[in-house]
Amino acid sequence: MLYELLHPHFNIFTYLTFRTAGAVVTAAFIMFVFGKPMIGWLRVKQGKGQPIRTDGPESHFKKAGTPTMGGAMILLSIFVGALLWADLKNPYVWIVLGVTAGYGFIGFLDDYAKVAKQKTDGVSSLFRLAGEFVVAFIAVYFIAQLQNAGDNAPPGFGTSIAFPFFKDLLLNLGWFTLVFGMIVVVGFGNAVNMTDGLDGLAIMPVMIASATFGLIVYLVGNFVFANYLQLHFVQGVGEIAIILGAVLGAGLGFLWWNAPPAQIFMGDTGSLALGGLLGITAVATKHEFVLAIVGGLFVLELVSVIVQVASFKLTGKRVFRMAPIHHHFEKLGWSEPTVVIRFWIIATVLALIGLTTLKLR
């Protein structure tokens, strides 16, 4: 909105870096200023707050009464920051925001069901997954169409998959690429959702991944930088950096209220939406495999749940004391802050490893 109004008159508004910084500040400002009254309003509306798992670590029972759906605060900040500073004529902006809104709505329905019933089970898993796949399909389809129609794009570019460490390798899987993209978006949305189980655990790795992919989309969307680094140039995708900047700002503000002891929980409203946002960003930039590295912590959390469930169904035995894996370490005696900070360190290291793929070609 500001971009549309001011860039014809002020040259500085044409710079992507300046507008990204503006989105960071805007989103953070909203969270810092309006966070406390929004938390108070959610506490009144929800009454008993988010229900606590009875089979979880005993230390979690003291969190009873903490309101959830803090993700709504995050999404509000992201949308305001993005809509003010992004070029609203860019289709990638609407695709990424569409996935974020769609996944946020599905997460909201789940959170609402949990609070209303005061049970840890929300809407049915089948309903959730169906909604997630529908939203992901629409987004991935439009991305493929955009990239196939892009200027100077190689034939079949929109339905091709790129690989890190290989400068020229593009594997055209045809429309099966849509299935791959859907799996990435849905899988990462649920991976972030699984990680959101301790105060501050999910939001910091999301911020780290967002900052990392903010750099990636900036480079991939710039023909000169993409050519120099031997990356696959994607026309127009750089504008997603504005949204990722808003995620970073909103995350900073949310962490202020979510730091131990948390005054608000993110809930599925936020975790599912943020995971979907990162997933569709990876698809748009053709860096799906790099997301698996940068967001390796989220992948580990998701895999731990899959392994735990599969092992118990097949053998009747559990691999971990409790899944997701952050609860396993709590059961081993690690304090919650210890688990959170060590996982932050792991997320930072993985992000640095992911960035090396930009140069090692």
N, C-alpha and C positions, 0 to 999 in steps of 0.2 A: 504493500500500500504506500509506504513512504517512498519506496523505490520508484513506483509509478509516478508519484507526484513531484519528486525532487530531482531525479536523475537528469531530466532535460535541462535543469538550471544549475545544478551543482555537480561538477565532474567527479567529486569524491564518492558520490553515491553509485557510480558505475563500478567501483572496485569491490570485488567479492570479499576480500579480506576485511575491509571496513564494515561492510554490511553483516558479515559473520560476527564480528566483534559487537556490533550493535544488537544482534539477536541474543548473544551471550548476556550482555548487560540487561537487556529488556526482560528476558526470562528470569534471571536471577533477582531482579528488582521486584517483580511480581511475587515471587516465592517468599522473599524476605519480608515484604511489606504486608502482604495479605495472608501469609501462612498461618499466623496465630489465630486470627478471627475465623479462618476457614476450618482450622482444627477444632476450635470451640463449637462451631456450628455442626460439624460432623459428629462430635461427641454427644451433643444434645439429641441429634436425630437418631443416632445408632443405639443409644442407651448402653447396653452391655458390651458394645464394641465387637471386635472380631473374636469368634470362639477359638479356644486353645485346644490343640490336640491332646487327648487324654493319655496317649502312649508316647508323648514327646518327653524331652528332658525336663526334669522337675523344676529347673530354674525358670522355665517359660510360664509357669502358672502365675508368677507375680506380674505378668504382662496383661492379665485379664482386665478387660475394660478399656484397653487402648483402642481408639477408633481406627478403622481401616478406610480404604478407598482414597488414600492419599495420592494415588495415581491420577485422580481427577485434577488435583492441584497441579501436578506435573504437566499433564496434557494441556491444561488451560494456559500455562506459562509458555509451553512449546508453541502452541498454535498462535498466540498473540505475537511472540517473538518472530516466528516464521512469516506470518501474514503481513507484519509491518515491514520487514526488511527484504523478503524474497521477491524475485520477479514472478509475479502471479501468472504471467503468460507462458511460463515454462511448464510443460506437462509433467516433468519429473517431480516438481513440487507437489502437485495435486495427487500423483500416484502414491508418493511416500506418505503424505498426510492422510490420504484415504485409507491406507493400510493401518496407520496408527489409530485413526478414529474407529475403524471397523473392529480391530482387535481390542481397543479400549472399551468399546461397547459390549463386546462378548465378555470381557473381564469384569465389567461393571455388573452384568447380569449374574455372574457367578458370585461376586462379592455380596450383592444384594440378597441372593438366595441364602447365603451362609449367615448373614446378619439377621435376616428375617426369621429363619428357622432355628438360629443359634446352634447350628451344626457345622462341622468342618466339610461336609459334602455340599457342594453348590449345585449348579445345573448338571445335567448328565454329560458324561464324557463324549458320547456320540454327538450330542447337540453342539458342544464346543468345537470338536474337531471338524464337523461338517461346516460350521460357520467359518472357521479359520481357513479351511481349504477353498471355500467359495471366494472369500476375500482375496486370498493369495492367487487363485487362478485368474481373477479379473486383472489384478495388478501385473502379474507376470506376462499375461497375454498382451497387454497394452505396451509394456516395455519391449517385448519382442517386435511388435509392429513398429514402434518408434525407431528402434535400432536398425531394422531392415530398411527403413525409409531414409535413414540418415545420409547426409552428404559424405561422399568418399568412403562409405562403409563397404567392406568386402561382402561378396554374395553370401547370404545366409548368416550374416553377423548376429542378427537378433536371436537365432536359434542355435548359436554356438556357445561352447563352454571354453573358457580360458584356464590356463594352468600356471601357477607360480613357478618361477625359475626358468620358464621357457618363453622366449620372446616372440616366437612366431606360431606357436602351437595353438590352433583353434580346432576344437572337435565339434563338428556340426551333427547334432543328434536329431535334427528336425524338430518336430513338435513334441518329442519326448523331453526336450529341454524344459517345456512347461512343467512337466511332472517333477523334474529335478528342482526347478525354481520353487515350486509349491512346497516341496519337502524341506528346502532350506528355510523358507519363511516360517512355515508351521513349526518345524523342529526348533528353530532358534527362539521363536516366541515362547514355546513351552520350556525351553532350556533356561531362559531368564526367569520364567515363572517358578521353576523348581528351585532356583538359587535364592529366591526371595524368602528366606526363612529366619534370618537373624538381623538384628538392628544394623543397618548400614551395609549389609553384605552385598546386596545386588546393585545398589545405586552407584557405588564407586567403580566397580568393573564396567558398568554401563557407560559411565562418563569416560573411562579410559578407552573403551572400544569406540565411543563416539568421537573422541579427539583423534584417535588413530585413523578412523575412516573419514573424518573431516579432511585430513591431509590427503588421503587416497583419492577422494572424489575431486579435490582441488587439482591434483596432478593429472588424473585420468581425464578430467574435463577440459584440460588446457592442452591444445595441440602441440605447442612447443615443448612443454615439460614431458608430456606423454611420449613424444617422439625421442627426446633426449634419453629418457629412462627406458625406452623400448617397451612401453606399456601399450595396451590396446586403447586408443583414443575413443571416448564415447561422447559424442556431441551433446552439450547441454546438461550433462550430469553434474557438473560442478556446482550448480545451484543448490544441490542437496546439502552442501556445506553449511548453508544458512540454517537449515533445520537441525543439523547435528550441533551447530553452535548453540541453538536454543536448547537442545537437550543438555548440553554441558552446563549452561547457565541455570536451567531448571533443576538439574541434579545437584549443583552446588547449594542452591537454596533449600532443596528438599533435605539434603544431608544435615543441614542445620537443625531441622526438626526431627530427623530420623536417627540422629546420632544417639548412642546408648546413654541413658534409657530412652527409647523412642517415644515421642509424643504422638506419633502417627505411623501407621503401617502403609506401605505402598499398595498392597493388595493386588489382586489379579488385574484390576483396572489399569495399573501402571506397568506391572512386570510384563504382561502379555503384549501390551501396546509397544513398549520399548524394545522388546525382543523382536516383534514383527517389523518395527522400524529399521532395526539393524539388519535383519534378514533381507528385506526388500532393497535396502541400500547396497548390500553385497551383490544381489542379483543384477541391479542396475549398472554396477561398475564392473561386472564380470570378475569379482573377487570373492566368490563363494568359498573357495578353499582357504583363502587368506583369512576369512571370517572365522573358519574353524580353528585357526591358529590364534588369532587375536582374541577371540572369544572362547579359547580353549577351556577356561574355567567353567563356563556355562555348559560346554559340551561334556565335561567331566561330571558335572552334577546330573545332567540328563542320563548319561550312560550308567551312572551308579544306580539310578532308579530302575532302568531297564534290566540291568544285571541282577539286581536284588529280586525283582518280580519274577524274572525268568528262572532264576536259581530256586526260588521257593516253590514255584509251580512244578518244576521238573524234578527236584530232589527233596523238597520239603525242608531245605536248609537255607539259611541266609548268609550271604557273603559279608555283609556289613552289619554292625550292631543296629544301625538304623539308616534308612535312606530318606532324602538325599544325603550325600556324603558328608556335608557339614555337620549333620546330626551325629554321624558316626564318630567324629572327633570329639564332639561334646560328650558322648557316651564314654569315650576313653578318658575323660577328665579334663579336657582342654576347656578353659573358660571361654565365654562367648566373645569377648574382645580379642582374645588370642586367635581364635578361629578366623574372625573377620579380618584382622590386620594381616595375618599370614596369607589369607586368600587374596587380599588386595595386592600383596607383593607378587604372588603368582600371576595375577592378572597383568601387572605392570611388565613383568619379564616376558610373558607371552606376547604382549603388544609390541615390545621391542623386537622380538623374534619375527613377528609378522611384518614389521616395517622393513626388515632386511630383504624380504622378497621383492621389494621395489627396485633394488639395485642388483641383486644377484640374479643375473639373467644369462 
